[in-house]
Amino acid sequence: MSRQNYIFTSESVSEGHPDKVCDRISDAVLDAFLAEEPEARVACETFATTNRVVIGGEVGLSDQDKLRDYMGRIDDIARACIKDIGYEQDKFHWNTCEVTNLLHEQSAHIAQGVDASGDKDEGAGDQGIMFGYATTETPDLMPAPIQYSHAILRRLAEVRKSGAEPALGPDAKSQLSVLYRDGVPVGVTSVVLSTQHLDVSLSSDDIRAIVEPYIRETLPDGWLSAETEWHVNPTGKFVIGGPDGDAGLTGRKIIVDTYGGAAPHGGGAFSGKDPTKVDRSAAYAARYLAKNVVAAGMAEKCTIQLSYAIGVSKPLSIYADTHGTGDVNPADIEKAIEASMDLTPRGIREHLQLNKPIYQRTAAYGHFGRSPMDDGGFSWERTDLVDTLKSNA
C-alpha cells in the first residue's frame, strides 16, 4: 500500500527565470510559424546570457519565400518576449541585447520519416516515452505542491506587472513542502520564495513583507500555520537576475513544466517543438487521457504512458496505472483509451487542435492544470472524453 502520511515538495520558476526566458522565445518563434502555416515544422532552441540571445534549430514552411521572410522576424520576436517579461537591466535589456539567429531549414531526412505520403500515415517525429498524470487532490486534478507553487509566482508576476509591487523583479523561484494526511494535502510545512528585487536596500525581511500577503491569499485556508517555516530570499539580496545572473537554455525545466516530480517523466522537453514532435503532443495527450480517466470517476489518481518510434504512426504501447485508487481495471482503461482516441501524431493534433499558435502562453507556470481557452489554448485540459471513456471501459 502506498504511503498516506508524508511531506512532498515541488518547485516552480517565474517567467523571468533564465531558462523560462528561453522557453518563451522558442515558443514565440513556434507560434509565429504556425500562424503562417498550421503544418509548419519548428524545432527551436534558445540560449541566453549576459547581453546576448542565441536562437538555433530548424524550421520549415512549404513556401520558401515566406520562410526567408519569417527568418528575418526572429530578432523582433525575441525582443518582444524579453520586453513583455520585463527585462530592462544594464546587462540584459530587450532593446540592447545582441540577438543571433542560427535557425536553418529542417533536414529532409527527418521530414522523410515524419511526413505522410501515398498510403503511408504520418509517423512520429522521434522515438520516446511520454507520461500523463492526474489526481483528485486539487480542483484542476493536479498535484498540490506544483499547482500552488505555480500559482504563487503567477500572482507575484501579476502585481509586479500591474505596478502594485514595483520593487519586484522578473526572476523568481518558489518551493512548497506540502503535508499529506491519509493521502490528502492538508497544509504547508515550509515555503521557499526567492525573488529578484530592484531596490538594492531591501532586506529579506522587507521582501517577505511584500510577498507574504500574496502567498497567503493564494494558498487554501488553513494551510499556513505558526509551524510553517518561511525562507524568503534566504541568500540575502537578489538584485541581478535573469540571463545576466545565470545563463538560460530552452528545455531545462521539464519537471517544473509537468507535475513537480509527483509523476514519471519521459525526458523530453516541450518548448520550441511543433506538435508533430510527440515529445510535446503525446505528453499533452497523455495528460488529457489521465485527466479524463480521473474526471470520469474511474480512479482518484491515474498515470498514462505512451510510447512511439520515429516514422511509425501508432503508439507502440499504452499503459495505465491507477495507483490502487481505481474502480476500473487498468487493463480495461487501456482498452478504453485505444478505442476512444486516435493516438497517431495526426490524430492527436486533430483531436486537440494543436496546429495553432497557442504555445507561447505555456512557457511559464506549467503546461498542465491550466484552464482551456476559447482559441484552443490548453485544449488538453478539457474533460470532454469522459462519456466516451466510460462507454468503452
NUVO-798269 format. One record per residue: residue in three letters; x, y, z of N, C-alpha, C in turn. Coordinates in pm, whole numbers, padded with zeros to 5 digits, always signed. Example, Ala and Ser with C-alpha at 12.3 -4.5 7.8 and 13.67 -1.06 7.14 Angstrom:
<recs>
ALA+01319-00569+00780+01230-00450+00780+01320-00330+00780
SER+01285-00225+00708+01367-00106+00714+01290+00003+00787
</recs>
This chain:
<recs>
MET+00085-00120+00000+00000+00000+00000+00088+00125+00000
SER+00049+00226-00078+00126+00349-00084+00114+00426+00047
ARG+00214+00508+00074+00215+00588+00197+00100+00688+00196
GLN+00043+00713+00312-00068+00805+00325-00032+00932+00401
ASN+00073+00927+00482+00115+01042+00563+00260+01075+00529
TYR+00282+01193+00471+00416+01227+00424+00420+01375+00389
ILE+00541+01423+00356+00562+01559+00307+00623+01549+00168
PHE+00564+01621+00071+00616+01619-00066+00640+01763-00111
THR+00752+01782-00181+00796+01916-00220+00806+01930-00371
SER+00760+02044-00424+00777+02078-00566+00816+02225-00577
GLU+00883+02258-00686+00924+02396-00711+00866+02446-00842
SER+00859+02578-00853+00827+02646-00977+00925+02759-00999
VAL+00935+02806-01121+01017+02923-01152+00934+03021-01234
SER+00964+03148-01225+00884+03251-01290+00920+03265-01437
GLU+00841+03346-01507+00866+03372-01649+00999+03444-01671
GLY+01053+03508-01566+01180+03577-01579+01301+03492-01546
HIS+01279+03367-01505+01391+03276-01484+01465+03259-01617
PRO+01599+03252-01616+01673+03245-01743+01626+03135-01837
ASP+01599+03015-01784+01552+02906-01870+01414+02935-01926
LYS+01330+03002-01847+01195+03034-01894+01195+03146-01997
VAL+01289+03238-01988+01306+03337-02094+01331+03265-02226
CYS+01414+03162-02221+01447+03087-02343+01329+03006-02392
ASP+01256+02943-02299+01135+02870-02339+01036+02964-02407
ARG+01021+03081-02352+00925+03179-02406+00963+03218-02549
ILE+01089+03248-02572+01133+03288-02705+01113+03173-02804
SER+01151+03052-02763+01136+02936-02852+00990+02913-02889
ASP+00900+02925-02792+00758+02906-02821+00699+03023-02901
ALA+00753+03142-02883+00708+03256-02964+00747+03238-03110
VAL+00865+03185-03134+00907+03153-03271+00813+03048-03330
LEU+00784+02944-03252+00690+02841-03297+00555+02901-03334
ASP+00501+02984-03247+00371+03045-03273+00372+03128-03402
ALA+00481+03199-03426+00489+03282-03546+00480+03197-03671
PHE+00548+03083-03673+00545+02996-03790+00410+02926-03804
LEU+00350+02883-03693+00218+02818-03700+00110+02916-03743
ALA+00125+03043-03707+00028+03144-03751+00031+03161-03902
GLU+00148+03140-03961+00161+03149-04107+00114+03021-04175
GLU+00148+02905-04115+00117+02777-04178+00095+02672-04069
PRO-00026+02620-04054-00055+02525-03946+00033+02400-03947
GLU+00086+02364-04067+00171+02245-04076+00320+02281-04072
ALA+00353+02402-04028+00494+02442-04019+00571+02347-03928
ARG+00697+02331-03958+00783+02246-03876+00884+02336-03802
VAL+00891+02318-03672+00979+02401-03590+01042+02316-03481
ALA+01172+02329-03467+01245+02273-03352+01345+02381-03312
CYS+01303+02469-03223+01377+02592-03193+01435+02589-03053
GLU+01565+02613-03043+01634+02620-02914+01688+02761-02893
THR+01684+02807-02769+01733+02940-02736+01832+02932-02620
PHE+01937+03009-02630+02037+03024-02523+02048+03172-02489
ALA+02051+03203-02361+02060+03344-02319+02164+03359-02210
THR+02241+03466-02221+02339+03501-02118+02351+03653-02116
THR+02452+03704-02050+02467+03848-02037+02465+03917-02173
ASN+02368+04005-02192+02358+04087-02313+02352+04009-02444
ARG+02310+03881-02438+02313+03802-02561+02206+03693-02561
VAL+02143+03677-02677+02047+03569-02700+02085+03501-02831
VAL+02096+03369-02828+02130+03290-02947+02016+03193-02973
ILE+01962+03196-03095+01849+03112-03133+01892+03020-03246
GLY+01873+02890-03229+01914+02794-03331+01812+02684-03347
GLY+01838+02592-03440+01748+02482-03465+01701+02482-03608
GLU+01586+02417-03632+01540+02400-03769+01393+02438-03782
VAL+01360+02493-03896+01224+02535-03924+01190+02498-04068
GLY+01060+02490-04096+01019+02458-04232+00883+02512-04266
LEU+00871+02577-04382+00744+02619-04441+00740+02567-04584
SER+00620+02548-04635+00609+02499-04773+00651+02605-04875
ASP+00637+02731-04839+00674+02843-04926+00810+02898-04884
GLN+00912+02879-04966+01048+02919-04930+01063+03070-04919
ASP+00987+03146-04998+00995+03293-04987+00943+03338-04851
LYS+00832+03278-04806+00779+03311-04674+00875+03267-04564
LEU+00940+03155-04585+01037+03107-04487+01147+03211-04467
ARG+01200+03264-04577+01305+03366-04567+01252+03492-04498
ASP+01128+03528-04527+01067+03645-04465+01056+03626-04314
TYR+01009+03509-04271+00992+03485-04128+01126+03474-04056
MET+01226+03426-04125+01359+03420-04063+01409+03560-04027
GLY+01364+03659-04103+01405+03796-04076+01330+03859-03960
ARG+01227+03792-03908+01148+03848-03797+01192+03796-03659
ILE+01287+03705-03658+01325+03638-03533+01376+03738-03429
ASP+01456+03833-03473+01510+03934-03381+01397+04007-03309
ASP+01297+04053-03382+01185+04127-03322+01104+04038-03227
ILE+01087+03911-03264+01012+03818-03178+01082+03803-03044
ALA+01213+03784-03046+01288+03767-02921+01281+03892-02834
ARG+01298+04007-02894+01296+04132-02816+01158+04157-02755
ALA+01053+04124-02828+00918+04143-02775+00894+04055-02653
CYS+00946+03934-02656+00933+03845-02539+01005+03902-02418
ILE+01128+03943-02438+01208+03996-02328+01145+04122-02270
LYS+01090+04205-02357+01023+04328-02311+00901+04295-02228
ASP+00819+04201-02275+00698+04166-02202+00730+04105-02066
ILE+00836+04025-02060+00876+03967-01932+00920+04077-01835
GLY+00985+04179-01888+01017+04295-01804+01164+04324-01785
TYR+01251+04273-01873+01393+04295-01853+01442+04423-01919
GLU+01485+04516-01832+01547+04640-01877+01670+04667-01791
GLN+01748+04562-01766+01870+04574-01686+01985+04622-01774
ASP+02087+04678-01711+02202+04727-01786+02264+04618-01872
LYS+02269+04495-01818+02335+04387-01890+02239+04282-01945
PHE+02111+04314-01944+02012+04234-02017+01889+04319-02038
HIS+01886+04383-02152+01780+04479-02186+01720+04437-02320
TRP+01588+04441-02329+01522+04395-02451+01566+04472-02576
ASN+01605+04598-02557+01636+04682-02673+01782+04679-02712
THR+01870+04636-02620+02014+04646-02648+02087+04513-02651
CYS+02024+04404-02605+02095+04276-02607+02116+04232-02753
GLU+02223+04157-02775+02253+04108-02909+02176+03978-02935
VAL+02103+03973-03046+02026+03854-03082+02089+03792-03207
THR+02127+03666-03195+02189+03593-03306+02093+03483-03352
ASN+02058+03484-03479+01964+03387-03536+02041+03283-03617
LEU+02042+03160-03568+02110+03050-03636+02011+02943-03684
LEU+01884+02977-03695+01786+02882-03744+01814+02844-03890
HIS+01782+02721-03927+01801+02677-04065+01686+02585-04104
GLU+01680+02547-04231+01572+02464-04281+01581+02323-04225
GLN+01464+02260-04205+01458+02125-04149+01527+02024-04240
SER+01592+01926-04178+01656+01817-04250+01553+01741-04334
ALA+01586+01718-04461+01496+01641-04548+01483+01497-04502
HIS+01587+01442-04438+01582+01304-04391+01484+01288-04275
ILE+01479+01389-04185+01381+01384-04077+01241+01398-04134
ALA+01222+01491-04224+01090+01511-04285+01043+01384-04355
GLN+01136+01313-04419+01101+01191-04492+01040+01086-04400
GLY+01090+01077-04278+01038+00978-04184+00908+01020-04119
VAL+00882+01149-04115+00766+01201-04044+00647+01225-04135
ASP+00671+01278-04255+00563+01321-04343+00482+01202-04395
ALA+00352+01226-04409+00265+01128-04474+00285+01137-04625
SER+00278+01023-04694+00289+01023-04839+00224+00897-04893
GLY+00151+00910-05005+00084+00795-05063-00007+00728-04961
ASP+00015+00598-04939-00066+00525-04841+00004+00512-04707
LYS+00111+00590-04689+00187+00588-04564+00135+00695-04470
ASP+00097+00656-04347+00050+00753-04248+00167+00834-04196
GLU+00136+00954-04150+00238+01038-04088+00298+00967-03967
GLY+00429+00966-03958+00496+00899-03848+00529+00993-03735
ALA+00566+00936-03621+00610+01017-03507+00742+01085-03540
GLY+00762+01203-03484+00883+01279-03510+01006+01226-03440
ASP+00987+01134-03347+01101+01075-03277+01051+00955-03197
GLN+01144+00873-03152+01109+00768-03057+01097+00830-02918
GLY+01039+00757-02825+01036+00808-02688+00915+00761-02610
ILE+00916+00794-02482+00806+00764-02392+00754+00894-02334
MET+00623+00902-02317+00559+01022-02265+00460+00981-02156
PHE+00453+01062-02052+00366+01034-01938+00264+01145-01918
GLY+00145+01105-01874+00044+01199-01828-00004+01157-01691
TYR-00052+01254-01612-00091+01225-01474-00206+01314-01434
ALA-00291+01263-01347-00398+01343-01288-00431+01287-01151
THR-00477+01373-01062-00512+01335-00926-00623+01425-00875
THR-00705+01373-00787-00818+01449-00734-00779+01548-00625
GLU-00653+01562-00595-00617+01642-00478-00631+01793-00497
THR-00650+01841-00620-00682+01982-00644-00797+01990-00745
PRO-00869+02102-00750-00980+02115-00846-00937+02097-00991
ASP-00812+02132-01023-00762+02117-01159-00706+01978-01186
LEU-00722+01887-01089-00674+01749-01100-00524+01744-01120
MET-00455+01831-01045-00309+01837-01045-00255+01811-00905
PRO-00129+01768-00893-00066+01758-00761-00060+01895-00695
ALA-00093+01901-00568-00099+02030-00498+00034+02104-00492
PRO+00147+02039-00463+00271+02116-00446+00309+02197-00570
ILE+00302+02137-00688+00341+02211-00808+00233+02313-00846
GLN+00106+02278-00829-00001+02368-00869+00003+02499-00789
TYR+00026+02489-00660+00029+02611-00578+00162+02684-00587
SER+00270+02612-00616+00398+02679-00642+00386+02768-00765
HIS+00321+02715-00870+00294+02797-00989+00206+02917-00955
ALA+00100+02892-00879+00002+02997-00851+00065+03114-00777
ILE+00156+03086-00686+00224+03193-00612+00302+03284-00708
LEU+00378+03223-00798+00460+03304-00888+00375+03378-00991
ARG+00266+03316-01035+00174+03387-01125+00118+03511-01059
ARG+00082+03498-00932+00025+03612-00859+00129+03723-00842
LEU+00251+03685-00810+00356+03786-00793+00387+03855-00926
ALA+00381+03780-01036+00402+03841-01168+00290+03941-01199
GLU+00168+03908-01161+00055+03999-01185+00075+04132-01114
VAL+00112+04128-00987+00124+04254-00912+00251+04329-00952
ARG+00353+04257-00999+00472+04325-01050+00438+04400-01178
LYS+00370+04335-01268+00342+04396-01398+00235+04505-01389
SER+00145+04493-01292+00041+04595-01276+00094+04723-01214
GLY+00213+04715-01155+00269+04830-01085+00236+04833-00937
ALA+00158+04736-00889+00123+04733-00747+00244+04705-00659
GLU+00341+04628-00712+00463+04596-00637+00584+04624-00724
PRO+00619+04751-00742+00727+04788-00834+00866+04744-00787
ALA+00879+04703-00662+01010+04661-00612+01049+04524-00663
LEU+00954+04444-00710+00983+04307-00753+01041+04306-00894
GLY+01134+04212-00917+01192+04192-01049+01136+04068-01115
PRO+01171+04044-01242+01111+03933-01317+01154+03794-01273
ASP+01273+03779-01219+01329+03646-01189+01285+03601-01050
ALA+01230+03480-01040+01184+03431-00910+01172+03280-00911
LYS+01176+03222-00790+01153+03079-00769+01065+03061-00646
SER+00981+02959-00650+00904+02922-00533+00920+02773-00508
GLN+00896+02732-00384+00902+02591-00349+00813+02567-00228
LEU+00725+02468-00239+00635+02435-00130+00656+02291-00087
SER+00663+02271+00045+00661+02137+00104+00522+02117+00163
VAL+00448+02024+00107+00307+02005+00141+00292+01880+00227
LEU+00217+01895+00336+00189+01785+00428+00065+01709+00382
TYR+00079+01577+00372-00034+01489+00337-00071+01404+00458
ARG-00202+01398+00485-00254+01307+00587-00363+01223+00521
ASP-00352+01093+00538-00445+01000+00475-00452+01023+00324
GLY-00335+01059+00267-00325+01079+00124-00380+01209+00072
VAL-00422+01298+00162-00484+01425+00122-00395+01541+00166
PRO-00369+01641+00079-00290+01757+00119-00367+01843+00220
VAL-00303+01873+00334-00373+01947+00440-00299+02072+00486
GLY-00174+02089+00447-00100+02206+00495+00036+02218+00430
VAL+00102+02328+00459+00236+02356+00407+00333+02363+00524
THR+00435+02278+00520+00533+02279+00629+00644+02381+00605
SER+00671+02414+00478+00771+02517+00451+00742+02586+00319
VAL+00773+02715+00316+00761+02799+00197+00900+02853+00166
VAL+00944+02834+00042+01069+02893-00003+01036+02985-00120
LEU+01077+03110-00109+01050+03208-00215+01172+03296-00232
SER+01229+03291-00351+01340+03381-00384+01297+03466-00501
THR+01299+03597-00483+01257+03686-00591+01356+03799-00611
GLN+01382+03828-00735+01464+03943-00770+01394+04070-00721
HIS+01473+04166-00674+01417+04296-00633+01503+04407-00690
LEU+01439+04516-00725+01506+04624-00795+01569+04727-00702
ASP+01526+04728-00578+01580+04820-00478+01688+04747-00398
VAL+01813+04788-00414+01925+04717-00351+01920+04726-00199
SER+01847+04820-00145+01846+04838+00001+01754+04741+00073
LEU+01669+04671+00000+01571+04583+00064+01636+04459+00123
SER+01593+04426+00246+01642+04306+00313+01548+04188+00287
SER+01587+04070+00333+01500+03953+00322+01368+03976+00395
ASP+01374+04041+00511+01251+04070+00586+01161+04167+00509
ASP+01222+04263+00441+01143+04357+00360+01072+04284+00247
ILE+01143+04193+00182+01082+04117+00072+00971+04028+00125
ARG+00992+03967+00241+00885+03883+00297+00760+03965+00324
ALA+00779+04086+00373+00663+04172+00400+00585+04203+00272
ILE+00657+04209+00159+00590+04235+00031+00516+04111-00018
VAL+00582+03995-00014+00526+03877-00081+00431+03795+00005
GLU+00445+03801+00137+00365+03712+00223+00215+03729+00205
PRO+00162+03850+00195+00016+03860+00176-00033+03790+00049
TYR+00045+03795-00058+00005+03731-00183+00015+03579-00172
ILE+00114+03531-00099+00125+03386-00078+00007+03337+00004
ARG-00029+03410+00108-00141+03370+00195-00273+03369+00118
GLU-00293+03466+00030-00420+03469-00044-00427+03361-00152
THR-00311+03309-00192-00307+03208-00298-00330+03067-00245
LEU-00281+03039-00123-00291+02904-00068-00429+02881-00004
PRO-00475+02756+00002-00604+02728+00067-00604+02769+00213
ASP-00720+02807+00263-00734+02847+00402-00686+02735+00495
GLY-00608+02776+00595-00562+02682+00696-00435+02607+00663
TRP-00383+02626+00541-00262+02553+00504-00135+02613+00565
LEU-00137+02740+00598-00024+02803+00665-00055+02812+00814
SER+00044+02780+00896+00024+02780+01041+00147+02841+01108
ALA+00142+02849+01240+00255+02901+01315+00378+02812+01300
GLU+00356+02685+01264+00468+02592+01249+00530+02597+01109
THR+00466+02663+01015+00521+02670+00879+00652+02747+00878
GLU+00755+02688+00818+00885+02756+00805+00885+02843+00680
TRP+00937+02964+00694+00946+03057+00583+01092+03084+00550
HIS+01126+03074+00421+01261+03107+00373+01244+03199+00253
VAL+01246+03329+00278+01227+03428+00173+01361+03495+00143
ASN+01404+03486+00017+01538+03534-00023+01643+03493+00081
PRO+01655+03361+00104+01742+03314+00212+01890+03344+00194
THR+01934+03373+00070+02075+03406+00049+02102+03555+00063
GLY+01996+03634+00090+02014+03779+00104+01965+03852-00018
LYS+02042+03947-00068+01998+04030-00179+01995+03952-00310
PHE+01899+03988-00395+01881+03923-00524+01844+04034-00623
VAL+01944+04110-00663+01922+04226-00750+01952+04192-00896
ILE+02062+04121-00919+02098+04082-01056+02027+03951-01087
GLY+01934+03954-01183+01856+03836-01215+01855+03805-01363
GLY+01784+03701-01399+01770+03663-01539+01899+03614-01600
PRO+01910+03620-01732+02029+03568-01800+02158+03640-01766
ASP+02149+03761-01708+02270+03829-01663+02328+03763-01539
GLY+02240+03706-01456+02287+03640-01334+02323+03495-01355
ASP+02255+03430-01452+02277+03287-01477+02229+03258-01619
ALA+02306+03183-01695+02268+03155-01833+02141+03071-01838
GLY+02064+03087-01946+01940+03013-01965+01943+02931-02092
LEU+01862+02826-02094+01855+02736-02209+01716+02677-02220
THR+01664+02666-02342+01534+02604-02362+01534+02459-02311
GLY+01424+02422-02245+01401+02282-02212+01468+02229-02087
ARG+01514+02318-01999+01582+02269-01879+01492+02260-01757
LYS+01364+02290-01770+01274+02288-01655+01158+02190-01679
ILE+01192+02067-01718+01088+01972-01758+01002+01925-01640
ILE+01056+01924-01519+00976+01884-01403+00885+01999-01360
VAL+00937+02120-01365+00854+02238-01340+00739+02244-01441
ASP+00767+02208-01565+00667+02217-01671+00556+02114-01656
THR+00580+02006-01579+00484+01896-01577+00420+01880-01439
TYR+00469+01787-01357+00398+01751-01234+00481+01768-01107
GLY+00590+01842-01117+00670+01873-01000+00733+01752-00935
GLY+00752+01646-01013+00814+01526-00959+00716+01426-00901
ALA+00588+01459-00901+00486+01369-00845+00451+01255-00940
ALA+00497+01261-01064+00469+01159-01163+00595+01137-01247
PRO+00604+01023-01316+00721+00999-01402+00728+01100-01516
HIS+00847+01110-01575+00868+01198-01691+00949+01121-01794
GLY+00907+01132-01920+00977+01061-02027+01109+01122-02067
GLY+01136+01246-02025+01265+01309-02051+01265+01413-02159
GLY+01160+01421-02240+01157+01517-02349+01101+01651-02306
ALA+01168+01759-02349+01118+01894-02322+01010+01930-02423
PHE+00939+02039-02397+00825+02080-02479+00854+02202-02566
SER+00905+02308-02507+00906+02439-02572+00988+02439-02701
GLY+00937+02511-02800+01005+02526-02927+00979+02414-03025
LYS+00898+02315-02987+00873+02199-03073+00732+02205-03129
ASP+00720+02189-03261+00587+02184-03322+00520+02052-03285
PRO+00386+02043-03299+00314+01927-03247+00331+01797-03324
THR+00411+01795-03433+00446+01664-03489+00546+01593-03399
LYS+00612+01671-03311+00706+01611-03217+00627+01551-03101
VAL+00629+01417-03090+00547+01352-02988+00599+01379-02847
ASP+00724+01424-02833+00770+01471-02701+00668+01566-02642
ARG+00612+01651-02728+00517+01751-02682+00373+01703-02696
SER+00332+01668-02818+00191+01639-02842+00144+01515-02769
ALA+00225+01410-02761+00182+01289-02692+00183+01307-02541
ALA+00269+01395-02489+00265+01427-02346+00137+01501-02313
TYR+00095+01591-02404-00033+01659-02386-00148+01558-02393
ALA-00141+01464-02488-00245+01363-02500-00252+01274-02376
ALA-00136+01240-02321-00133+01155-02202-00195+01226-02082
ARG-00169+01354-02067-00234+01432-01961-00385+01438-01983
TYR-00425+01462-02107-00567+01468-02143-00637+01338-02106
LEU-00575+01227-02140-00634+01097-02110-00639+01071-01960
ALA-00529+01097-01890-00527+01075-01744-00631+01163-01675
LYS-00641+01289-01718-00738+01380-01655-00880+01333-01679
ASN-00909+01284-01799-01044+01237-01828-01076+01107-01755
VAL-00978+01021-01736-00999+00900-01656-01040+00937-01514
VAL-00967+01033-01455-00998+01075-01318-01131+01151-01315
ALA-01154+01239-01410-01280+01314-01414-01399+01221-01433
ALA-01377+01107-01498-01484+01009-01519-01514+00927-01395
GLY-01434+00944-01290-01455+00869-01167-01399+00728-01172
MET-01316+00698-01272-01257+00566-01283-01147+00544-01180
ALA-01086+00652-01133-00978+00644-01036-00958+00780-00972
GLU-00895+00781-00855-00859+00907-00790-00723+00957-00838
LYS-00640+00866-00886-00511+00900-00945-00492+00816-01069
CYS-00428+00872-01168-00402+00794-01289-00276+00843-01358
THR-00189+00748-01392-00073+00774-01476-00092+00701-01607
ILE-00070+00771-01718-00076+00711-01851+00062+00723-01915
GLN+00111+00612-01973+00234+00615-02053+00202+00578-02196
LEU+00258+00656-02290+00252+00625-02433+00395+00612-02484
SER+00415+00528-02585+00549+00515-02644+00539+00517-02796
TYR+00644+00569-02861+00645+00586-03007+00782+00553-03064
ALA+00782+00524-03195+00906+00507-03272+00906+00605-03387
ILE+01021+00660-03421+01029+00760-03527+00982+00700-03659
GLY+00895+00774-03726+00843+00731-03854+00727+00633-03846
VAL+00690+00589-03724+00580+00496-03705+00461+00572-03650
SER+00343+00551-03706+00230+00636-03671+00163+00597-03539
LYS+00137+00468-03518+00063+00428-03399+00156+00412-03279
PRO+00105+00439-03159+00189+00417-03040+00226+00269-03027
LEU+00345+00244-02978+00389+00107-02958+00323+00045-02835
SER+00287+00128-02739+00224+00077-02616+00142+00186-02551
ILE+00039+00141-02477-00044+00228-02392-00049+00161-02255
TYR-00011+00235-02151-00006+00179-02016-00081+00269-01920
ALA-00162+00212-01834-00236+00288-01733-00206+00233-01595
ASP-00190+00323-01499-00170+00285-01359-00259+00374-01274
THR-00348+00315-01196-00437+00393-01111-00393+00392-00965
HIS-00274+00342-00938-00211+00352-00807-00300+00297-00695
GLY-00375+00194-00725-00462+00134-00624-00585+00213-00590
THR-00615+00316-00668-00731+00402-00639-00845+00380-00736
GLY-00832+00283-00828-00926+00272-00937-01049+00188-00909
ASP-01159+00225-00972-01281+00145-00973-01291+00063-01101
VAL-01196+00086-01193-01193+00013-01320-01055-00050-01335
ASN-01050-00173-01382-00923-00242-01403-00836-00161-01500
PRO-00708-00139-01469-00622-00062-01559-00616-00118-01700
ALA-00622-00250-01713-00620-00309-01847-00744-00266-01926
ASP-00857-00253-01859-00979-00206-01925-00968-00058-01961
ILE-00900+00019-01877-00876+00160-01909-00790+00171-02034
GLU-00688+00088-02044-00602+00089-02163-00682+00060-02290
LYS-00771-00039-02282-00855-00072-02398-00950+00042-02430
ALA-01005+00106-02326-01095+00219-02347-01024+00336-02413
ILE-00901+00361-02371-00822+00469-02431-00800+00442-02580
GLU-00760+00320-02612-00733+00285-02752-00858+00301-02838
ALA-00973+00269-02780-01099+00278-02854-01155+00420-02859
SER-01107+00508-02773-01168+00641-02757-01096+00752-02830
MET-00968+00732-02865-00892+00841-02924-00787+00787-03021
ASP-00776+00851-03134-00672+00821-03232-00541+00880-03181
LEU-00448+00793-03144-00323+00839-03082-00206+00842-03180
THR-00236+00843-03310-00131+00873-03406-00096+01021-03392
PRO+00022+01063-03436+00056+01205-03426-00049+01297-03490
ARG-00099+01260-03608-00201+01344-03670-00332+01336-03592
GLY-00366+01218-03543-00489+01203-03465-00488+01290-03340
ILE-00374+01295-03272-00361+01379-03153-00377+01526-03191
ARG-00307+01567-03296-00312+01708-03336-00454+01750-03372
GLU-00524+01663-03444-00659+01699-03486-00756+01696-03368
HIS-00746+01597-03281-00837+01587-03168-00820+01706-03072
LEU-00695+01743-03046-00666+01852-02952-00644+01986-03021
GLN-00656+01988-03153-00642+02113-03231-00510+02184-03199
LEU-00403+02112-03219-00271+02162-03178-00199+02244-03285
ASN-00250+02246-03407-00182+02321-03513-00221+02468-03511
LYS-00213+02529-03396-00249+02670-03378-00138+02741-03301
PRO-00130+02873-03313-00028+02949-03238-00070+02969-03092
ILE-00062+02862-03013-00115+02862-02875-00007+02830-02772
TYR+00120+02836-02811+00222+02777-02726+00301+02876-02640
GLN+00308+03001-02682+00386+03098-02603+00334+03107-02460
ARG+00204+03095-02442+00143+03106-02309+00174+02986-02220
THR+00223+02876-02279+00258+02759-02198+00397+02768-02137
ALA+00476+02865-02181+00619+02864-02149+00649+02887-02001
ALA+00557+02943-01925+00580+02961-01781+00455+02920-01704
TYR+00478+02877-01580+00372+02840-01484+00300+02711-01521
GLY+00369+02624-01596+00319+02489-01617+00237+02471-01743
HIS+00255+02356-01806+00178+02322-01924+00046+02255-01887
PHE+00033+02214-01761-00085+02140-01718-00151+02209-01598
GLY-00279+02176-01576-00353+02239-01468-00399+02379-01500
ARG-00405+02412-01628-00449+02544-01672-00591+02533-01729
SER-00657+02644-01746-00795+02643-01797-00796+02639-01949
PRO-00877+02551-02010-00889+02552-02156-00940+02687-02204
MET-00891+02731-02320-00923+02864-02370-01004+02854-02499
ASP-01080+02958-02528-01171+02958-02643-01097+02943-02775
ASP-00972+02988-02782-00898+02981-02908-00823+02849-02924
GLY-00845+02755-02832-00779+02625-02841-00662+02608-02747
GLY-00621+02713-02680-00512+02701-02584-00548+02606-02471
PHE-00452+02525-02431-00468+02427-02323-00587+02334-02349
SER-00605+02297-02474-00714+02206-02512-00702+02071-02443
TRP-00581+02033-02408-00556+01905-02341-00606+01904-02196
GLU-00655+02019-02148-00713+02025-02015-00866+02007-02016
ARG-00924+01988-02133-01067+01963-02141-01101+01826-02080
THR-01224+01811-02037-01271+01681-01986-01389+01633-02071
ASP-01375+01648-02200-01484+01614-02292-01477+01470-02342
LEU-01385+01390-02288-01374+01249-02329-01434+01156-02223
VAL-01490+01214-02119-01540+01134-02006-01642+01031-02051
ASP-01744+01073-02121-01852+00981-02159-01802+00874-02254
THR-01713+00912-02346-01659+00815-02441-01578+00707-02369
LEU-01494+00749-02275-01415+00653-02199-01506+00559-02120
LYS-01608+00613-02057-01699+00530-01979-01767+00425-02068
SER-01808+00467-02186-01880+00375-02273-01789+00266-02329
ASN-01658+00295-02335-01564+00196-02390-01494+00114-02285
ALA-01515+00147-02158-01446+00076-02050-01512-00059-02021
</recs>
